[in-house]
Amino acid sequence: MRSALKMGRSAILGRFDNFLIDCDGVLWNQETPIAGSGETLKTLLEHKKTVYLVSNNTNKHITQYHQNLKDRIGVAGFPSSQIISSAISTALYLKEKLAPGEKVFLAAGPSFGKTLSDYGIPFTGLGPVDNRRPTDWDGYEVDPSVKYVVVSLDPHFTHTKMTEAYLYVAENGAEFIASDVDEYFSIGNGRQIPGTSSILAGLIECTGKLPTVTGKPNRLLFDIITDRYGPLDPSRTIMIGDTIATDIKFGKNCGISTGLVYTGNAKQSDGFARADEPDYTWDRLSDLLIE
């Protein structure tokens, strides 16, 4: 592993043209900005670097990302096209595949639904549902127009929603899609709650299918970015994040350099397999620009 601190600001700016940067645990933690993160983004943009903010957090709409950038770390006017949450990548993926008259069954939070609406994607399933008993499914009619089942962190997920999703996959042949496979969702103060993978586990078991993953660490997210907004030279591109299982693996799956910061999920005391070893580590994002 290389120490970026020894390279210095000039070397980092000379080495990379494109920066993919995670948000939670890198720019801010919940309501708390991480010191120096805003100044670092501004410096990268001032040096004409291409910066994409790449997040698996589907609980924020793009307007909330803009608000966080402006109010928490003092970065106003960041290009909307360069903010890519896994909700946005899912919407872009569906936009290319959805045929007229088809729609999506969405098991996710309200911000995800708002994102799909932004892209004109019809969906059902959002929000709480009345629980059904096993016998209530006998006469249930599966909507034939639902051709995609999209799963993310859903605060209203129940056995009823799982059954609906299962029936769409099993009887409609709907494509099973996951926004991410995060094991946990950090809520601050060192506490984590079960993430999207806890919901996916039951659906994988009952459908016998693995989902198409539209967020990190799947390379599909990188391909969506480059197909829509133009190519990125892998040798001049780096992914920076706070989580080995998503950010660092994402970078490696995309064939780009990787940088790990210790302001979020990863701790300096953590060990990791050689295959997961990041190319660079920093205590915080702002350290990559220390001269």
C-alpha positions as a Python dict, from the first residue, in 0.01 Angstrom:
ca = {
    (1, 'M'): (0, 0, 0),
    (2, 'R'): (128, 346, -90),
    (3, 'S'): (113, 647, 136),
    (4, 'A'): (-47, 939, -45),
    (5, 'L'): (87, 1177, 217),
    (6, 'K'): (440, 1113, 93),
    (7, 'M'): (336, 1190, -264),
    (8, 'G'): (212, 1539, -181),
    (9, 'R'): (-55, 1755, -336),
    (10, 'S'): (128, 1821, -661),
    (11, 'A'): (184, 1450, -723),
    (12, 'I'): (-180, 1361, -659),
    (13, 'L'): (-308, 1639, -884),
    (14, 'G'): (-59, 1535, -1149),
    (15, 'R'): (-143, 1166, -1122),
    (16, 'F'): (-524, 1182, -1154),
    (17, 'D'): (-772, 1368, -1373),
    (18, 'N'): (-1090, 1194, -1254),
    (19, 'F'): (-1205, 1152, -894),
    (20, 'L'): (-1500, 930, -794),
    (21, 'I'): (-1582, 1016, -434),
    (22, 'D'): (-1825, 861, -190),
    (23, 'C'): (-2037, 1096, 25),
    (24, 'D'): (-2138, 943, 360),
    (25, 'G'): (-1829, 889, 573),
    (26, 'V'): (-1611, 1091, 333),
    (27, 'L'): (-1773, 1434, 293),
    (28, 'W'): (-2003, 1418, 595),
    (29, 'N'): (-2134, 1186, 865),
    (30, 'Q'): (-2511, 1229, 899),
    (31, 'E'): (-2553, 1596, 994),
    (32, 'T'): (-2184, 1658, 1066),
    (33, 'P'): (-1947, 1780, 792),
    (34, 'I'): (-1602, 1624, 783),
    (35, 'A'): (-1340, 1894, 823),
    (36, 'G'): (-1172, 2002, 502),
    (37, 'S'): (-1393, 1800, 267),
    (38, 'G'): (-1555, 2107, 108),
    (39, 'E'): (-1221, 2280, 53),
    (40, 'T'): (-1085, 1961, -105),
    (41, 'L'): (-1374, 1941, -354),
    (42, 'K'): (-1332, 2308, -441),
    (43, 'T'): (-960, 2261, -501),
    (44, 'L'): (-1016, 1964, -730),
    (45, 'L'): (-1274, 2160, -931),
    (46, 'E'): (-1048, 2467, -947),
    (47, 'H'): (-779, 2245, -1099),
    (48, 'K'): (-1028, 2133, -1368),
    (49, 'K'): (-1054, 1780, -1232),
    (50, 'T'): (-1363, 1575, -1316),
    (51, 'V'): (-1537, 1484, -991),
    (52, 'Y'): (-1827, 1239, -959),
    (53, 'L'): (-1998, 1191, -624),
    (54, 'V'): (-2092, 823, -618),
    (55, 'S'): (-2314, 702, -333),
    (56, 'N'): (-2516, 393, -246),
    (57, 'N'): (-2745, 601, -25),
    (58, 'T'): (-3090, 597, -188),
    (59, 'N'): (-3253, 775, 106),
    (60, 'K'): (-3146, 1114, -32),
    (61, 'H'): (-3297, 1276, -340),
    (62, 'I'): (-3060, 1476, -559),
    (63, 'T'): (-3201, 1798, -410),
    (64, 'Q'): (-3086, 1676, -67),
    (65, 'Y'): (-2737, 1606, -201),
    (66, 'H'): (-2722, 1963, -332),
    (67, 'Q'): (-2845, 2094, 2),
    (68, 'N'): (-2584, 1893, 192),
    (69, 'L'): (-2308, 2014, -40),
    (70, 'K'): (-2410, 2376, 3),
    (71, 'D'): (-2515, 2389, 369),
    (72, 'R'): (-2276, 2138, 525),
    (73, 'I'): (-1951, 2175, 333),
    (74, 'G'): (-1995, 2503, 145),
    (75, 'V'): (-1994, 2371, -211),
    (76, 'A'): (-2266, 2537, -418),
    (77, 'G'): (-2350, 2475, -783),
    (78, 'F'): (-2202, 2127, -809),
    (79, 'P'): (-2312, 1976, -1146),
    (80, 'S'): (-2622, 1757, -1105),
    (81, 'S'): (-2498, 1523, -1377),
    (82, 'Q'): (-2197, 1441, -1159),
    (83, 'I'): (-2400, 1329, -857),
    (84, 'I'): (-2474, 958, -906),
    (85, 'S'): (-2659, 780, -628),
    (86, 'S'): (-2753, 417, -680),
    (87, 'A'): (-3115, 537, -710),
    (88, 'I'): (-3008, 753, -1006),
    (89, 'S'): (-2803, 472, -1161),
    (90, 'T'): (-3105, 243, -1125),
    (91, 'A'): (-3328, 501, -1295),
    (92, 'L'): (-3079, 539, -1581),
    (93, 'Y'): (-3057, 160, -1618),
    (94, 'L'): (-3436, 124, -1624),
    (95, 'K'): (-3475, 416, -1866),
    (96, 'E'): (-3280, 217, -2124),
    (97, 'K'): (-3476, -105, -2072),
    (98, 'L'): (-3836, -18, -1988),
    (99, 'A'): (-4079, -78, -2276),
    (100, 'P'): (-4402, 124, -2319),
    (101, 'G'): (-4668, 1, -2078),
    (102, 'E'): (-4419, -166, -1845),
    (103, 'K'): (-4364, -61, -1484),
    (104, 'V'): (-4158, -133, -1176),
    (105, 'F'): (-4237, -283, -836),
    (106, 'L'): (-4031, -70, -596),
    (107, 'A'): (-3939, -175, -244),
    (108, 'A'): (-3752, 132, -119),
    (109, 'G'): (-3787, 463, 61),
    (110, 'P'): (-3973, 774, -66),
    (111, 'S'): (-3663, 949, -205),
    (112, 'F'): (-3606, 656, -439),
    (113, 'G'): (-3964, 687, -564),
    (114, 'K'): (-3912, 1056, -626),
    (115, 'T'): (-3599, 976, -827),
    (116, 'L'): (-3784, 729, -1049),
    (117, 'S'): (-4056, 990, -1103),
    (118, 'D'): (-3788, 1241, -1211),
    (119, 'Y'): (-3699, 1003, -1494),
    (120, 'G'): (-4060, 929, -1589),
    (121, 'I'): (-4050, 569, -1471),
    (122, 'P'): (-4389, 430, -1357),
    (123, 'F'): (-4384, 220, -1042),
    (124, 'T'): (-4592, 62, -771),
    (125, 'G'): (-4521, -77, -423),
    (126, 'L'): (-4390, 235, -246),
    (127, 'G'): (-4483, 293, 118),
    (128, 'P'): (-4661, 80, 378),
    (129, 'V'): (-4900, -196, 277),
    (130, 'D'): (-5170, -389, 461),
    (131, 'N'): (-5033, -724, 571),
    (132, 'R'): (-5190, -1031, 412),
    (133, 'R'): (-5240, -1373, 567),
    (134, 'P'): (-5114, -1675, 369),
    (135, 'T'): (-5471, -1759, 261),
    (136, 'D'): (-5523, -1405, 129),
    (137, 'W'): (-5295, -1477, -167),
    (138, 'D'): (-5520, -1743, -318),
    (139, 'G'): (-5706, -1503, -546),
    (140, 'Y'): (-5430, -1242, -582),
    (141, 'E'): (-5391, -1119, -938),
    (142, 'V'): (-5037, -1037, -1042),
    (143, 'D'): (-5015, -714, -1243),
    (144, 'P'): (-4880, -830, -1583),
    (145, 'S'): (-4727, -488, -1656),
    (146, 'V'): (-4470, -519, -1374),
    (147, 'K'): (-4152, -637, -1545),
    (148, 'Y'): (-3890, -515, -1296),
    (149, 'V'): (-3857, -561, -920),
    (150, 'V'): (-3625, -303, -761),
    (151, 'V'): (-3511, -347, -401),
    (152, 'S'): (-3331, -102, -175),
    (153, 'L'): (-3343, -11, 194),
    (154, 'D'): (-3719, -5, 259),
    (155, 'P'): (-3847, 101, 603),
    (156, 'H'): (-4184, -58, 522),
    (157, 'F'): (-4059, -396, 400),
    (158, 'T'): (-4276, -686, 520),
    (159, 'H'): (-4359, -1046, 432),
    (160, 'T'): (-4641, -907, 217),
    (161, 'K'): (-4400, -699, 9),
    (162, 'M'): (-4163, -994, -18),
    (163, 'T'): (-4445, -1211, -148),
    (164, 'E'): (-4548, -950, -406),
    (165, 'A'): (-4189, -918, -526),
    (166, 'Y'): (-4153, -1295, -541),
    (167, 'L'): (-4468, -1336, -748),
    (168, 'Y'): (-4360, -1072, -997),
    (169, 'V'): (-4027, -1251, -1047),
    (170, 'A'): (-4169, -1606, -1040),
    (171, 'E'): (-4486, -1552, -1243),
    (172, 'N'): (-4410, -1243, -1455),
    (173, 'G'): (-4045, -1319, -1514),
    (174, 'A'): (-3963, -971, -1384),
    (175, 'E'): (-3597, -876, -1367),
    (176, 'F'): (-3471, -865, -1007),
    (177, 'I'): (-3265, -549, -942),
    (178, 'A'): (-3086, -427, -628),
    (179, 'S'): (-2963, -72, -579),
    (180, 'D'): (-2683, -202, -357),
    (181, 'V'): (-2576, -498, -146),
    (182, 'D'): (-2470, -300, 161),
    (183, 'E'): (-2477, -512, 475),
    (184, 'Y'): (-2531, -215, 706),
    (185, 'F'): (-2654, 144, 701),
    (186, 'S'): (-2470, 381, 934),
    (187, 'I'): (-2697, 614, 1132),
    (188, 'G'): (-2432, 800, 1331),
    (189, 'N'): (-2276, 773, 1677),
    (190, 'G'): (-2112, 449, 1570),
    (191, 'R'): (-2446, 268, 1533),
    (192, 'Q'): (-2540, 65, 1227),
    (193, 'I'): (-2869, -93, 1122),
    (194, 'P'): (-2928, -378, 873),
    (195, 'G'): (-2887, -263, 514),
    (196, 'T'): (-3030, -364, 179),
    (197, 'S'): (-2861, -706, 180),
    (198, 'S'): (-3078, -815, 473),
    (199, 'I'): (-3387, -764, 255),
    (200, 'L'): (-3224, -918, -51),
    (201, 'A'): (-3136, -1238, 136),
    (202, 'G'): (-3498, -1352, 162),
    (203, 'L'): (-3575, -1271, -201),
    (204, 'I'): (-3263, -1445, -327),
    (205, 'E'): (-3362, -1752, -126),
    (206, 'C'): (-3722, -1771, -246),
    (207, 'T'): (-3666, -1670, -611),
    (208, 'G'): (-3344, -1863, -657),
    (209, 'K'): (-3206, -1563, -847),
    (210, 'L'): (-2929, -1313, -787),
    (211, 'P'): (-3017, -949, -856),
    (212, 'T'): (-2862, -715, -1107),
    (213, 'V'): (-2679, -466, -883),
    (214, 'T'): (-2687, -108, -1009),
    (215, 'G'): (-2474, 45, -731),
    (216, 'K'): (-2127, -12, -588),
    (217, 'P'): (-1936, -243, -604),
    (218, 'N'): (-2078, -355, -940),
    (219, 'R'): (-1895, -223, -1246),
    (220, 'L'): (-2236, -157, -1406),
    (221, 'L'): (-2244, 176, -1221),
    (222, 'F'): (-1914, 283, -1381),
    (223, 'D'): (-2041, 177, -1724),
    (224, 'I'): (-2362, 377, -1676),
    (225, 'I'): (-2155, 687, -1596),
    (226, 'T'): (-1918, 649, -1891),
    (227, 'D'): (-2188, 550, -2140),
    (228, 'R'): (-2396, 854, -2051),
    (229, 'Y'): (-2134, 1120, -1978),
    (230, 'G'): (-1824, 1008, -2167),
    (231, 'P'): (-1520, 786, -2113),
    (232, 'L'): (-1283, 808, -1816),
    (233, 'D'): (-924, 697, -1861),
    (234, 'P'): (-884, 420, -1598),
    (235, 'S'): (-514, 501, -1554),
    (236, 'R'): (-606, 860, -1458),
    (237, 'T'): (-906, 777, -1237),
    (238, 'I'): (-937, 704, -865),
    (239, 'M'): (-1226, 594, -640),
    (240, 'I'): (-1213, 731, -284),
    (241, 'G'): (-1438, 600, -10),
    (242, 'D'): (-1464, 479, 348),
    (243, 'T'): (-1577, 119, 293),
    (244, 'I'): (-1371, -174, 165),
    (245, 'A'): (-1668, -390, 60),
    (246, 'T'): (-1827, -124, -160),
    (247, 'D'): (-1587, 159, -248),
    (248, 'I'): (-1256, -24, -276),
    (249, 'K'): (-1407, -331, -442),
    (250, 'F'): (-1590, -99, -683),
    (251, 'G'): (-1264, 64, -784),
    (252, 'K'): (-1096, -271, -834),
    (253, 'N'): (-1390, -402, -1038),
    (254, 'C'): (-1354, -96, -1263),
    (255, 'G'): (-977, -127, -1302),
    (256, 'I'): (-908, 213, -1143),
    (257, 'S'): (-697, 325, -849),
    (258, 'T'): (-848, 323, -500),
    (259, 'G'): (-816, 538, -190),
    (260, 'L'): (-951, 463, 158),
    (261, 'V'): (-1028, 726, 422),
    (262, 'Y'): (-1075, 661, 794),
    (263, 'T'): (-1361, 902, 864),
    (264, 'G'): (-1644, 654, 815),
    (265, 'N'): (-1682, 276, 824),
    (266, 'A'): (-1317, 174, 794),
    (267, 'K'): (-1086, 202, 1094),
    (268, 'Q'): (-707, 204, 1097),
    (269, 'S'): (-715, -102, 1322),
    (270, 'D'): (-910, -300, 1061),
    (271, 'G'): (-735, -564, 858),
    (272, 'F'): (-820, -657, 503),
    (273, 'A'): (-734, -927, 256),
    (274, 'R'): (-458, -853, 9),
    (275, 'A'): (-711, -858, -276),
    (276, 'D'): (-903, -578, -104),
    (277, 'E'): (-601, -362, -22),
    (278, 'P'): (-648, 1, -135),
    (279, 'D'): (-377, 173, -334),
    (280, 'Y'): (-375, 471, -98),
    (281, 'T'): (-497, 555, 251),
    (282, 'W'): (-566, 888, 420),
    (283, 'D'): (-691, 984, 765),
    (284, 'R'): (-943, 1211, 590),
    (285, 'L'): (-1017, 1335, 239),
    (286, 'S'): (-842, 1668, 289),
    (287, 'D'): (-510, 1487, 352),
    (288, 'L'): (-473, 1400, -16),
    (289, 'L'): (-394, 1767, -87),
    (290, 'I'): (-132, 1815, 184),
    (291, 'E'): (190, 1931, 16),
}
